Amino acid sequence: MRKIEIKNRKDTNVTDDALYELFNESFKRWKEKGLEAPWLNVSFEKFCKQLNTSTAFIAVDANTDELLGLHCFRKNKKRRWAYDFYLAVKPKAQGQGIASRMLAYEAEVIKKAGYLYLKDSTATTAEWSVRWHLKKGYRIVGYYRVPNNNFTNYVFRKQLAPSILWGPMLGPLTARMSFAASWLVNHLLKHSDGRDNLLGRVARRIIH
């Protein structure tokens, strides 16, 4: 069985070009399924900027040092949670538990730093991604759609610290209530293509 090592990208010599290539290879399946969004076609320059403004871990083969996976997240220090993005695994290495290893590594690092939970999102029609998140202990807590995005999205939450509202007993109910509220807001304040409707524009002006 392949031995995998998880490393902080800053402690390696892996190039931006190699990570960008891995990203595009990993999410090719999404495009083949007809799922399109601006983030799937991010430019190299923007990709590099995102890497440099987030924490990135990579997965490599311990024997060959071959790059196999990338996982990025941003920390919300004020609210003590982290948002996951670009969880990418090289196609030939998918199904070997690499994504799970990177998630577990991140969760350990974040929890030790005093953060409370992880957030993530994925397309509602990317069934394989939805199943994976639920299997890894995430709960669906939100729903949204944005302009120039041909799919709707689920928001996930994975609790790391003890919580009454998000614990084993009340967590499922809290998650359903959170999802229902976000679903209602999106349908009341947005058009089907994700743009704000009149009510949404008024609400945004009041909030800001």
Backbone as a chain_set.jsonl record, in Angstrom:
{"seq": "MRKIEIKNRKDTNVTDDALYELFNESFKRWKEKGLEAPWLNVSFEKFCKQLNTSTAFIAVDANTDELLGLHCFRKNKKRRWAYDFYLAVKPKAQGQGIASRMLAYEAEVIKKAGYLYLKDSTATTAEWSVRWHLKKGYRIVGYYRVPNNNFTNYVFRKQLAPSILWGPMLGPLTARMSFAASWLVNHLLKHSDGRDNLLGRVARRIIH", "coords": {"N": [[0.835, -1.192, 0.0], [0.474, 2.238, -0.759], [2.544, 4.658, 0.802], [1.795, 7.611, 2.375], [2.644, 11.03, 2.835], [1.869, 14.0, 4.576], [2.384, 17.384, 4.125], [3.24, 20.766, 5.019], [2.802, 23.125, 2.578], [4.564, 25.29, 2.382], [6.894, 24.341, 3.396], [8.092, 22.91, 1.467], [9.45, 22.305, -1.863], [7.675, 22.391, -3.901], [6.288, 23.55, -6.888], [4.285, 26.375, -8.009], [3.255, 25.927, -10.531], [3.105, 23.114, -10.675], [1.175, 22.577, -8.733], [-1.017, 23.91, -9.789], [-1.441, 22.451, -12.1], [-2.117, 19.992, -10.948], [-4.494, 20.743, -9.657], [-6.197, 21.337, -11.88], [-6.271, 18.842, -13.135], [-7.493, 17.287, -11.173], [-10.095, 18.36, -10.894], [-11.21, 17.928, -13.332], [-13.144, 16.056, -13.707], [-15.458, 17.262, -12.778], [-16.096, 19.108, -14.791], [-16.529, 17.373, -16.892], [-18.883, 16.308, -16.076], [-20.585, 18.317, -16.606], [-20.654, 20.406, -14.858], [-20.073, 23.701, -14.116], [-18.278, 26.571, -13.066], [-16.962, 29.779, -12.069], [-14.714, 29.353, -10.362], [-13.736, 26.92, -11.157], [-12.398, 27.446, -13.428], [-10.285, 29.063, -12.809], [-7.731, 31.505, -13.187], [-4.152, 31.141, -13.644], [-2.693, 33.117, -12.317], [-4.521, 34.107, -10.41], [-4.97, 31.779, -8.981], [-2.452, 31.331, -7.826], [-2.328, 33.559, -6.163], [-4.379, 32.978, -4.375], [-3.313, 30.714, -3.158], [-1.172, 31.847, -1.805], [-2.415, 33.375, 0.094], [-3.575, 31.752, 1.88], [-3.637, 28.755, 3.941], [-1.88, 25.953, 2.953], [-1.769, 22.485, 2.435], [0.036, 19.659, 1.262], [-0.062, 16.419, -0.283], [2.163, 13.776, -0.585], [3.862, 11.045, -2.189], [5.576, 8.991, -0.059], [7.812, 7.535, -0.748], [8.612, 8.193, -3.375], [8.289, 10.889, -3.517], [6.39, 12.007, -5.109], [3.945, 14.341, -6.127], [0.67, 14.249, -4.946], [-1.677, 15.277, -3.84], [-3.619, 18.207, -2.877], [-4.605, 20.583, -0.468], [-6.379, 23.29, 0.716], [-7.032, 25.939, 3.06], [-8.732, 28.647, 4.713], [-8.517, 30.697, 7.589], [-10.863, 31.924, 9.9], [-10.253, 34.034, 12.183], [-11.622, 35.59, 14.026], [-14.129, 34.376, 14.464], [-13.328, 31.855, 14.852], [-13.238, 29.59, 13.023], [-12.548, 27.506, 10.157], [-12.331, 27.653, 6.606], [-12.59, 25.319, 4.088], [-11.084, 24.702, 0.886], [-10.345, 23.834, -2.548], [-9.737, 21.003, -2.37], [-7.953, 18.714, -3.658], [-7.079, 15.838, -5.538], [-4.796, 13.863, -7.322], [-5.994, 12.277, -10.24], [-5.205, 9.518, -10.745], [-4.599, 8.68, -8.228], [-6.846, 8.8, -6.728], [-9.358, 7.566, -4.478], [-7.747, 6.285, -2.7], [-7.691, 7.138, -0.143], [-6.433, 9.558, 0.288], [-7.517, 12.178, 0.302], [-8.994, 12.002, 2.64], [-6.946, 11.698, 4.504], [-5.662, 14.189, 4.307], [-7.721, 15.886, 5.168], [-8.065, 14.983, 7.825], [-5.593, 15.658, 8.869], [-5.633, 18.45, 8.656], [-7.834, 19.009, 10.352], [-6.799, 18.219, 12.817], [-4.684, 20.036, 13.166], [-6.061, 22.492, 13.149], [-7.839, 22.173, 15.298], [-6.064, 21.948, 17.47], [-5.157, 24.527, 17.484], [-7.21, 25.874, 18.581], [-9.549, 26.318, 17.175], [-13.037, 26.051, 16.282], [-14.708, 24.739, 14.371], [-15.009, 23.36, 11.001], [-15.723, 24.593, 7.718], [-17.237, 24.03, 4.547], [-18.056, 23.727, 1.04], [-20.029, 22.445, -1.68], [-21.162, 21.43, -4.943], [-24.644, 20.768, -5.288], [-25.341, 18.803, -7.058], [-23.08, 17.302, -7.363], [-22.802, 14.422, -6.581], [-20.944, 12.515, -5.628], [-19.159, 14.068, -4.185], [-20.8, 15.185, -2.221], [-21.59, 12.871, -0.816], [-19.101, 12.067, 0.165], [-18.408, 14.157, 1.952], [-20.465, 13.917, 3.883], [-19.909, 11.377, 4.845], [-17.532, 11.884, 6.13], [-18.196, 13.188, 8.425], [-19.257, 15.727, 8.201], [-21.992, 18.061, 8.324], [-24.859, 19.052, 6.457], [-25.537, 22.366, 6.299], [-26.333, 24.622, 5.008], [-27.371, 26.46, 2.038], [-26.841, 27.754, -1.171], [-26.671, 29.952, -4.042], [-24.857, 31.452, -6.627], [-24.145, 34.238, -8.861], [-23.276, 33.569, -12.324], [-22.806, 30.869, -12.085], [-23.501, 27.611, -12.704], [-24.678, 25.812, -11.005], [-26.329, 24.874, -7.936], [-25.415, 25.092, -4.455], [-24.36, 23.211, -1.59], [-23.722, 23.976, 1.809], [-21.393, 22.934, 4.181], [-20.694, 21.793, 7.521], [-18.322, 20.872, 9.916], [-18.029, 19.876, 13.068], [-15.591, 20.495, 15.525], [-14.99, 21.081, 18.166], [-16.443, 20.555, 21.461], [-19.959, 21.099, 21.697], [-23.168, 22.3, 22.562], [-25.362, 22.954, 20.873], [-24.42, 21.954, 18.445], [-23.753, 19.374, 18.953], [-24.028, 15.726, 19.348], [-26.738, 15.271, 20.084], [-28.423, 17.637, 19.633], [-27.355, 18.565, 17.29], [-28.183, 17.486, 14.643], [-30.788, 18.611, 14.398], [-30.245, 21.367, 14.648], [-28.695, 21.71, 12.363], [-30.568, 21.19, 10.328], [-32.371, 23.296, 10.709], [-30.722, 25.48, 10.207], [-30.101, 25.01, 7.513], [-32.668, 25.197, 6.354], [-33.281, 27.892, 6.795], [-31.313, 29.218, 5.245], [-31.943, 28.239, 2.707], [-34.496, 29.318, 2.346], [-33.922, 32.081, 2.404], [-32.32, 32.328, 0.094], [-34.184, 31.677, -1.93], [-36.079, 33.631, -1.626], [-34.7, 36.024, -1.987], [-33.173, 35.93, -4.297], [-32.762, 35.558, -7.886], [-33.245, 32.776, -10.16], [-30.804, 32.416, -11.374], [-28.968, 33.188, -9.545], [-28.529, 35.89, -9.169], [-29.235, 38.878, -7.263], [-32.62, 39.605, -6.54], [-35.204, 42.187, -6.656], [-36.075, 42.471, -3.986], [-33.894, 41.328, -2.762], [-31.845, 43.139, -3.404], [-32.7, 45.386, -2.017], [-32.582, 44.403, 0.603], [-29.834, 43.937, 0.798], [-28.83, 46.537, 0.698], [-29.849, 47.573, 3.054], [-28.562, 45.997, 4.961], [-25.884, 46.652, 4.516]], "CA": [[0.0, 0.0, 0.0], [1.239, 3.473, -0.888], [2.744, 5.424, 2.018], [1.539, 9.019, 2.081], [3.071, 12.04, 3.798], [1.212, 15.295, 4.458], [3.346, 18.427, 4.455], [2.879, 22.156, 4.768], [3.353, 23.468, 1.274], [5.65, 26.253, 2.549], [8.104, 23.619, 3.781], [8.495, 22.079, 0.332], [9.872, 23.012, -3.082], [6.661, 22.176, -4.928], [6.06, 24.797, -7.611], [2.91, 26.783, -8.278], [2.839, 25.276, -11.778], [2.748, 21.73, -10.377], [-0.083, 22.592, -7.982], [-2.066, 24.345, -10.72], [-1.698, 21.297, -12.957], [-2.841, 19.035, -10.12], [-5.846, 21.28, -9.471], [-6.974, 21.168, -13.111], [-6.468, 17.403, -13.353], [-8.404, 16.765, -10.159], [-11.475, 18.811, -11.084], [-11.64, 17.662, -14.7], [-14.371, 15.252, -13.599], [-16.585, 18.176, -12.613], [-16.431, 19.667, -16.1], [-17.072, 16.274, -17.691], [-20.254, 16.114, -15.6], [-21.361, 19.493, -16.97], [-20.651, 21.382, -13.77], [-19.177, 24.807, -14.435], [-18.307, 27.737, -12.173], [-15.723, 30.546, -12.245], [-13.568, 28.815, -9.623], [-13.2, 25.766, -11.873], [-11.592, 27.971, -14.517], [-9.483, 30.133, -12.221], [-6.473, 31.745, -13.887], [-2.948, 30.769, -12.906], [-2.328, 34.234, -11.441], [-5.442, 34.139, -9.27], [-4.713, 30.561, -8.217], [-1.246, 31.569, -7.021], [-2.684, 34.528, -5.133], [-5.164, 32.268, -3.369], [-2.388, 29.862, -2.413], [-0.322, 32.674, -0.951], [-3.217, 34.022, 1.137], [-4.238, 30.686, 2.639], [-2.763, 27.674, 4.396], [-1.982, 24.848, 2.001], [-1.081, 21.236, 2.707], [0.125, 18.785, 0.096], [0.156, 14.995, -0.024], [3.172, 13.231, -1.497], [4.282, 9.657, -2.006], [6.736, 9.022, 0.842], [8.961, 6.872, -1.354], [9.043, 8.848, -4.615], [8.057, 12.328, -3.358], [5.463, 12.449, -6.156], [2.824, 15.154, -5.652], [-0.585, 13.517, -5.137], [-2.867, 15.988, -3.376], [-3.548, 19.585, -2.4], [-5.736, 20.966, 0.372], [-6.212, 24.661, 1.194], [-8.087, 26.484, 3.913], [-8.549, 29.983, 5.285], [-8.985, 30.753, 8.964], [-11.591, 33.084, 10.402], [-9.74, 34.12, 13.541], [-12.607, 36.22, 14.904], [-15.177, 33.406, 14.809], [-12.623, 30.6, 15.141], [-13.529, 28.472, 12.149], [-11.734, 27.491, 8.947], [-13.07, 27.3, 5.388], [-11.828, 24.459, 3.187], [-11.295, 24.806, -0.557], [-9.342, 23.175, -3.377], [-9.333, 19.671, -1.925], [-7.691, 18.1, -4.953], [-6.246, 14.632, -5.546], [-4.474, 13.434, -8.678], [-6.944, 11.225, -10.637], [-4.714, 8.141, -10.61], [-4.45, 8.372, -6.8], [-8.128, 8.931, -6.047], [-9.852, 6.318, -3.928], [-6.723, 5.693, -1.846], [-7.772, 7.738, 1.186], [-5.562, 10.727, 0.396], [-8.337, 13.321, 0.719], [-9.329, 11.779, 4.051], [-5.737, 11.962, 5.275], [-5.432, 15.631, 4.337], [-8.746, 16.469, 6.022], [-7.757, 14.632, 9.214], [-4.416, 16.443, 9.242], [-6.1, 19.824, 8.858], [-8.689, 19.053, 11.535], [-5.931, 18.132, 13.992], [-3.962, 21.311, 13.284], [-7.027, 23.541, 13.481], [-8.358, 21.922, 16.643], [-5.002, 22.288, 18.419], [-5.025, 25.978, 17.488], [-8.352, 26.434, 19.285], [-10.676, 26.605, 16.291], [-14.211, 25.294, 16.696], [-15.287, 23.89, 13.334], [-14.623, 23.549, 9.605], [-16.806, 24.805, 6.77], [-16.903, 23.678, 3.171], [-19.232, 23.757, 0.176], [-19.891, 21.68, -2.913], [-22.37, 21.461, -5.767], [-25.668, 19.814, -4.855], [-25.41, 17.706, -8.024], [-21.836, 16.522, -7.32], [-23.204, 13.433, -5.578], [-19.77, 11.873, -5.03], [-18.587, 15.005, -3.215], [-21.76, 15.284, -1.114], [-21.476, 11.64, -0.032], [-17.811, 12.06, 0.85], [-18.487, 15.079, 3.084], [-21.325, 13.341, 4.922], [-19.182, 10.236, 5.402], [-16.436, 12.388, 6.959], [-18.692, 13.853, 9.622], [-19.838, 17.042, 7.937], [-23.444, 18.172, 8.231], [-25.322, 20.08, 5.53], [-26.107, 23.437, 7.135], [-26.693, 25.793, 4.214], [-27.676, 26.333, 0.616], [-26.712, 29.05, -1.829], [-26.359, 30.0, -5.465], [-24.201, 32.716, -6.933], [-24.167, 34.547, -10.298], [-22.282, 32.938, -13.2], [-22.546, 29.54, -11.542], [-24.639, 26.845, -13.215], [-25.2, 24.842, -10.053], [-26.566, 25.307, -6.558], [-24.374, 24.576, -3.573], [-24.578, 22.92, -0.177], [-22.694, 24.407, 2.755], [-21.169, 21.888, 5.175], [-20.016, 22.152, 8.769], [-17.774, 19.74, 10.671], [-17.733, 20.373, 14.406], [-14.359, 19.965, 16.108], [-14.999, 21.303, 19.614], [-17.731, 20.236, 22.087], [-20.981, 22.125, 21.532], [-24.52, 21.826, 22.864], [-26.197, 23.078, 19.682], [-23.898, 21.175, 17.33], [-23.355, 18.063, 19.442], [-24.753, 14.559, 18.842], [-28.182, 15.302, 20.326], [-29.114, 18.744, 18.969], [-26.697, 18.886, 16.026], [-28.996, 17.239, 13.452], [-31.878, 19.58, 14.346], [-29.64, 22.661, 14.378], [-28.273, 21.717, 10.959], [-31.763, 21.291, 9.481], [-32.911, 24.648, 10.845], [-29.792, 26.363, 9.512], [-30.286, 24.788, 6.086], [-33.971, 25.723, 5.959], [-33.203, 29.353, 6.786], [-30.531, 29.667, 4.097], [-32.709, 27.908, 1.507], [-35.568, 30.299, 2.245], [-33.322, 33.368, 2.045], [-31.906, 32.29, -1.308], [-35.33, 31.665, -2.822], [-36.802, 34.894, -1.49], [-33.891, 37.2, -2.325], [-32.381, 35.754, -5.507], [-33.316, 34.947, -9.088], [-32.783, 31.4, -10.321], [-29.411, 32.404, -11.818], [-28.111, 33.602, -8.448], [-28.482, 37.344, -9.005], [-30.209, 39.429, -6.325], [-33.831, 40.205, -7.09], [-35.464, 43.51, -6.084], [-36.084, 42.332, -2.531], [-32.521, 41.056, -2.362], [-31.068, 44.381, -3.504], [-33.127, 46.239, -0.904], [-32.043, 43.814, 1.828], [-28.374, 44.161, 0.826], [-28.573, 47.951, 1.045], [-30.167, 47.775, 4.494], [-27.516, 45.335, 5.737], [-24.611, 47.37, 4.375]], "C": [[0.877, 1.253, 0.0], [1.338, 4.214, 0.449], [2.676, 6.91, 1.678], [2.063, 9.907, 3.196], [2.327, 13.339, 3.52], [2.188, 16.363, 4.932], [2.73, 19.812, 4.256], [3.573, 22.582, 3.49], [4.554, 24.422, 1.391], [6.975, 25.574, 2.909], [8.632, 22.736, 2.666], [8.957, 22.957, -0.831], [8.882, 22.814, -4.223], [6.303, 23.514, -5.576], [4.574, 25.103, -7.769], [2.382, 26.094, -9.531], [2.373, 23.846, -11.525], [1.41, 21.649, -9.65], [-1.252, 22.988, -8.884], [-2.442, 23.197, -11.657], [-2.493, 20.232, -12.197], [-4.297, 19.465, -9.932], [-6.711, 21.019, -10.706], [-7.237, 19.705, -13.416], [-7.546, 16.864, -12.421], [-9.858, 17.121, -10.452], [-11.965, 18.664, -12.518], [-12.96, 16.902, -14.705], [-15.597, 16.134, -13.476], [-17.04, 18.703, -13.98], [-17.026, 18.602, -17.004], [-18.522, 15.98, -17.321], [-21.14, 17.318, -15.916], [-21.452, 20.543, -15.89], [-19.622, 22.462, -14.08], [-19.372, 25.935, -13.432], [-16.995, 28.479, -12.366], [-14.515, 29.926, -11.545], [-12.959, 27.585, -10.295], [-12.289, 26.185, -13.022], [-10.729, 29.134, -14.047], [-8.155, 30.273, -12.977], [-5.287, 31.343, -13.009], [-2.575, 31.855, -11.908], [-3.221, 34.279, -10.206], [-5.238, 32.927, -8.372], [-3.513, 30.762, -7.295], [-1.535, 32.541, -5.886], [-3.463, 33.868, -4.006], [-4.284, 31.353, -2.522], [-1.593, 30.667, -1.393], [-1.083, 33.373, 0.171], [-3.99, 32.998, 1.964], [-3.189, 29.728, 3.166], [-2.959, 26.494, 3.453], [-1.145, 23.658, 2.461], [-1.011, 20.436, 1.411], [0.33, 17.351, 0.562], [1.15, 14.488, -1.053], [3.41, 11.755, -1.192], [5.573, 9.669, -1.191], [7.983, 8.418, 0.216], [9.512, 7.616, -2.575], [8.953, 10.37, -4.549], [7.15, 12.885, -4.456], [4.298, 13.214, -5.528], [1.512, 14.453, -5.974], [-1.826, 14.311, -4.743], [-2.577, 17.39, -2.888], [-4.79, 19.883, -1.579], [-5.46, 22.351, 0.949], [-7.333, 25.04, 2.154], [-7.699, 27.869, 4.406], [-9.161, 29.998, 6.675], [-9.721, 32.056, 9.247], [-11.237, 33.203, 11.885], [-10.768, 34.686, 14.517], [-13.64, 35.205, 15.381], [-14.622, 32.003, 15.041], [-13.148, 29.401, 14.338], [-12.666, 28.597, 10.897], [-12.581, 27.036, 7.77], [-12.164, 26.521, 4.451], [-12.107, 24.802, 1.723], [-10.14, 24.126, -1.283], [-8.826, 21.884, -2.746], [-9.183, 18.827, -3.187], [-6.758, 16.909, -4.822], [-6.025, 14.208, -6.998], [-5.366, 12.251, -9.052], [-6.455, 9.801, -10.412], [-4.58, 7.713, -9.147], [-5.76, 8.485, -6.038], [-8.629, 7.568, -5.588], [-8.858, 5.619, -3.022], [-6.676, 6.337, -0.46], [-6.935, 8.993, 1.376], [-6.334, 11.956, 0.86], [-8.69, 13.204, 2.196], [-8.137, 12.086, 4.949], [-5.481, 13.464, 5.401], [-6.456, 16.33, 5.228], [-8.449, 16.204, 7.495], [-6.573, 15.447, 9.723], [-4.817, 17.887, 9.534], [-6.906, 19.942, 10.146], [-7.859, 19.02, 12.813], [-5.205, 19.453, 14.24], [-4.889, 22.426, 13.756], [-7.548, 23.385, 14.906], [-7.33, 22.298, 17.706], [-4.829, 23.799, 18.542], [-6.228, 26.663, 18.138], [-9.535, 26.803, 18.409], [-11.808, 25.611, 16.562], [-14.749, 24.334, 15.64], [-14.733, 24.237, 11.956], [-15.869, 23.793, 8.777], [-16.315, 24.449, 5.371], [-18.176, 23.815, 2.347], [-18.963, 22.928, -1.061], [-21.203, 21.748, -3.668], [-23.37, 20.41, -5.301], [-25.744, 18.612, -5.792], [-24.111, 16.91, -8.118], [-22.014, 15.455, -6.243], [-22.025, 12.787, -4.873], [-19.14, 12.755, -3.958], [-19.494, 15.14, -1.988], [-21.642, 14.06, -0.207], [-20.187, 11.621, 0.776], [-17.85, 12.96, 2.082], [-19.325, 14.497, 4.233], [-20.627, 12.173, 5.613], [-18.086, 10.69, 6.369], [-16.912, 13.227, 8.147], [-19.19, 15.27, 9.433], [-21.368, 16.952, 7.983], [-23.79, 19.251, 7.208], [-26.048, 21.141, 6.336], [-26.542, 24.645, 6.322], [-26.868, 25.47, 2.75], [-27.478, 27.704, -0.009], [-26.475, 28.878, -3.325], [-25.812, 31.389, -5.755], [-24.263, 32.972, -8.427], [-23.046, 33.836, -11.044], [-21.878, 31.546, -12.715], [-23.743, 28.677, -11.935], [-25.102, 25.748, -12.271], [-25.405, 25.47, -8.688], [-25.595, 24.567, -5.65], [-24.898, 24.264, -2.176], [-23.413, 23.502, 0.622], [-22.606, 23.337, 3.837], [-20.462, 22.448, 6.409], [-19.566, 20.866, 9.462], [-17.33, 20.279, 12.022], [-16.489, 19.7, 14.965], [-14.346, 20.053, 17.627], [-16.368, 20.946, 20.19], [-18.703, 21.404, 21.976], [-22.347, 21.529, 21.849], [-25.374, 21.828, 21.603], [-25.746, 22.168, 18.541], [-23.406, 19.787, 17.754], [-24.23, 16.947, 18.892], [-26.265, 14.651, 18.993], [-28.895, 16.382, 19.523], [-28.542, 19.07, 17.6], [-27.548, 18.653, 14.787], [-30.131, 18.253, 13.297], [-31.354, 20.975, 14.022], [-29.25, 22.781, 12.914], [-29.477, 21.883, 10.035], [-32.349, 22.702, 9.529], [-32.027, 25.659, 10.108], [-29.959, 26.239, 8.003], [-31.593, 25.412, 5.607], [-33.946, 27.248, 5.86], [-32.442, 29.844, 5.561], [-31.248, 29.377, 2.782], [-33.806, 28.942, 1.276], [-35.038, 31.656, 1.809], [-32.94, 33.398, 0.575], [-33.082, 32.333, -2.273], [-36.147, 32.955, -2.736], [-36.036, 36.076, -2.076], [-33.114, 37.076, -3.631], [-33.2, 35.198, -6.669], [-32.73, 33.538, -9.216], [-31.327, 31.318, -10.776], [-28.446, 32.911, -10.753], [-28.013, 35.099, -8.236], [-29.533, 37.801, -7.993], [-31.442, 39.924, -7.074], [-34.06, 41.553, -6.402], [-35.42, 43.466, -4.567], [-34.667, 42.089, -2.012], [-31.657, 42.302, -2.39], [-31.413, 45.335, -2.366], [-32.518, 45.729, 0.404], [-30.541, 44.054, 1.933], [-28.043, 45.591, 1.198], [-28.822, 48.225, 2.524], [-29.043, 47.191, 5.351], [-26.214, 46.126, 5.698], [-24.771, 48.848, 4.631]], "O": [[1.899, 1.306, 0.684], [0.337, 4.379, 1.146], [3.402, 7.399, 0.812], [1.939, 9.57, 4.373], [2.171, 13.736, 2.365], [2.753, 16.254, 6.02], [1.827, 20.001, 3.441], [4.784, 22.419, 3.341], [5.468, 24.356, 0.569], [8.045, 26.16, 2.746], [9.516, 21.909, 2.888], [8.864, 24.184, -0.781], [9.218, 23.046, -5.384], [6.046, 24.495, -4.879], [3.724, 24.217, -7.676], [1.21, 25.721, -9.595], [1.37, 23.408, -12.088], [0.605, 20.757, -9.919], [-2.352, 22.452, -8.748], [-3.616, 22.998, -11.968], [-3.428, 19.643, -12.74], [-5.214, 18.65, -10.034], [-7.835, 20.532, -10.584], [-8.313, 19.36, -13.906], [-8.404, 16.083, -12.832], [-10.751, 16.291, -10.281], [-13.008, 19.207, -12.882], [-13.79, 17.083, -15.597], [-16.658, 15.803, -14.004], [-18.234, 18.734, -14.275], [-17.925, 18.888, -17.795], [-19.293, 15.471, -18.135], [-22.312, 17.342, -15.541], [-22.246, 21.477, -15.997], [-18.444, 22.169, -14.281], [-20.491, 26.215, -13.003], [-16.007, 27.876, -12.785], [-13.406, 29.968, -12.079], [-11.805, 27.243, -10.038], [-11.506, 25.381, -13.528], [-10.475, 30.074, -14.799], [-7.538, 29.277, -13.355], [-5.412, 31.222, -11.79], [-2.184, 31.556, -10.78], [-2.738, 34.468, -9.09], [-5.322, 33.032, -7.148], [-3.561, 30.402, -6.119], [-1.04, 32.365, -4.772], [-3.24, 34.157, -2.83], [-4.486, 31.232, -1.313], [-1.371, 30.224, -0.267], [-0.472, 33.904, 1.098], [-4.944, 33.342, 2.661], [-2.001, 29.867, 2.877], [-4.091, 26.088, 3.189], [0.022, 23.801, 2.824], [-1.901, 20.531, 0.567], [0.831, 17.104, 1.659], [1.0, 14.738, -2.249], [3.183, 11.29, -0.075], [6.555, 10.293, -1.594], [9.098, 8.757, 0.612], [10.724, 7.665, -2.785], [9.477, 11.063, -5.421], [7.14, 14.091, -4.704], [3.735, 12.785, -4.521], [1.258, 14.1, -7.126], [-2.914, 14.048, -5.255], [-1.447, 17.724, -2.533], [-5.896, 19.487, -1.946], [-4.433, 22.567, 1.592], [-8.446, 24.52, 2.063], [-6.522, 28.216, 4.503], [-10.201, 29.383, 6.91], [-9.265, 33.14, 8.883], [-11.848, 32.552, 12.733], [-10.79, 34.313, 15.69], [-13.986, 35.174, 16.562], [-15.361, 31.08, 15.385], [-13.458, 28.348, 14.895], [-12.12, 29.663, 10.613], [-13.434, 26.158, 7.902], [-11.099, 27.0, 4.063], [-13.232, 25.15, 1.365], [-9.087, 23.875, -0.696], [-7.618, 21.696, -2.606], [-10.16, 18.294, -3.713], [-5.771, 16.959, -4.09], [-6.959, 14.198, -7.799], [-5.49, 11.31, -8.268], [-7.216, 8.96, -9.934], [-4.461, 6.523, -8.856], [-5.784, 8.287, -4.823], [-8.362, 6.547, -6.223], [-9.09, 4.481, -2.612], [-5.738, 6.11, 0.304], [-6.746, 9.446, 2.505], [-5.858, 12.697, 1.72], [-8.684, 14.2, 2.92], [-8.295, 12.664, 6.025], [-5.126, 13.951, 6.474], [-6.112, 17.258, 5.959], [-8.569, 17.107, 8.323], [-6.558, 15.874, 10.877], [-4.395, 18.47, 10.533], [-6.693, 20.861, 10.937], [-8.176, 19.711, 13.781], [-5.122, 19.927, 15.373], [-4.544, 23.203, 14.646], [-7.678, 24.37, 15.633], [-7.677, 22.895, 18.724], [-4.404, 24.294, 19.585], [-6.267, 27.889, 18.236], [-10.432, 27.522, 18.849], [-11.574, 24.488, 17.008], [-15.198, 23.236, 15.972], [-14.079, 25.264, 11.77], [-16.942, 23.273, 9.084], [-15.128, 24.557, 5.064], [-19.259, 24.0, 2.903], [-17.812, 22.729, -1.449], [-22.239, 22.086, -3.095], [-22.987, 19.291, -4.961], [-26.159, 17.528, -5.382], [-24.04, 15.941, -8.874], [-21.462, 15.558, -5.147], [-22.079, 12.534, -3.669], [-18.648, 12.257, -2.946], [-19.013, 15.201, -0.856], [-21.598, 14.188, 1.017], [-20.181, 11.207, 1.936], [-17.374, 12.566, 3.147], [-18.94, 14.577, 5.399], [-20.744, 12.004, 6.826], [-17.75, 9.975, 7.313], [-16.11, 13.899, 8.796], [-19.513, 15.947, 10.409], [-21.951, 15.902, 7.716], [-23.087, 20.256, 7.107], [-27.055, 20.856, 6.982], [-27.071, 25.604, 6.885], [-26.561, 24.372, 2.285], [-27.899, 28.712, 0.56], [-26.125, 27.797, -3.798], [-26.267, 32.378, -5.183], [-24.418, 32.028, -9.2], [-21.998, 33.538, -10.472], [-20.745, 31.109, -12.917], [-24.874, 28.971, -11.546], [-25.838, 24.849, -12.68], [-24.757, 26.452, -8.327], [-25.026, 23.544, -6.032], [-25.765, 24.963, -1.651], [-22.27, 23.514, 0.164], [-23.629, 22.885, 4.352], [-19.735, 23.439, 6.339], [-20.327, 19.905, 9.578], [-16.371, 21.047, 12.109], [-16.348, 18.48, 14.888], [-13.761, 19.203, 18.298], [-17.366, 21.027, 19.474], [-18.316, 22.561, 22.142], [-22.65, 20.402, 21.46], [-26.033, 20.835, 21.291], [-26.566, 21.672, 17.769], [-22.719, 19.11, 16.989], [-25.092, 17.201, 18.051], [-27.003, 14.169, 18.134], [-29.858, 16.094, 18.811], [-29.179, 19.781, 16.823], [-27.635, 19.545, 13.943], [-30.408, 18.706, 12.186], [-31.948, 21.689, 13.214], [-29.448, 23.826, 12.294], [-29.411, 22.635, 9.063], [-32.774, 23.237, 8.505], [-32.53, 26.58, 9.464], [-29.959, 27.244, 7.292], [-31.623, 26.079, 4.573], [-34.527, 27.823, 4.94], [-32.878, 30.789, 4.905], [-31.174, 30.173, 1.845], [-34.019, 29.389, 0.149], [-35.628, 32.311, 0.949], [-33.204, 34.382, -0.117], [-32.99, 32.961, -3.327], [-36.834, 33.318, -3.691], [-36.636, 37.015, -2.598], [-32.454, 38.033, -4.037], [-34.18, 34.477, -6.479], [-31.828, 33.162, -8.467], [-30.677, 30.288, -10.596], [-27.251, 33.053, -11.011], [-27.469, 35.541, -7.224], [-30.594, 37.188, -7.877], [-31.329, 40.579, -8.11], [-33.204, 42.012, -5.647], [-34.802, 44.321, -3.933], [-34.292, 42.588, -0.95], [-30.828, 42.504, -1.502], [-30.54, 46.008, -1.819], [-32.006, 46.507, 1.209], [-30.027, 44.339, 3.014], [-27.085, 45.838, 1.93], [-28.107, 49.0, 3.159], [-28.62, 47.797, 6.336], [-25.526, 46.259, 6.71], [-23.798, 49.597, 4.553]]}, "num_chains": 1, "name": "protein.A"}
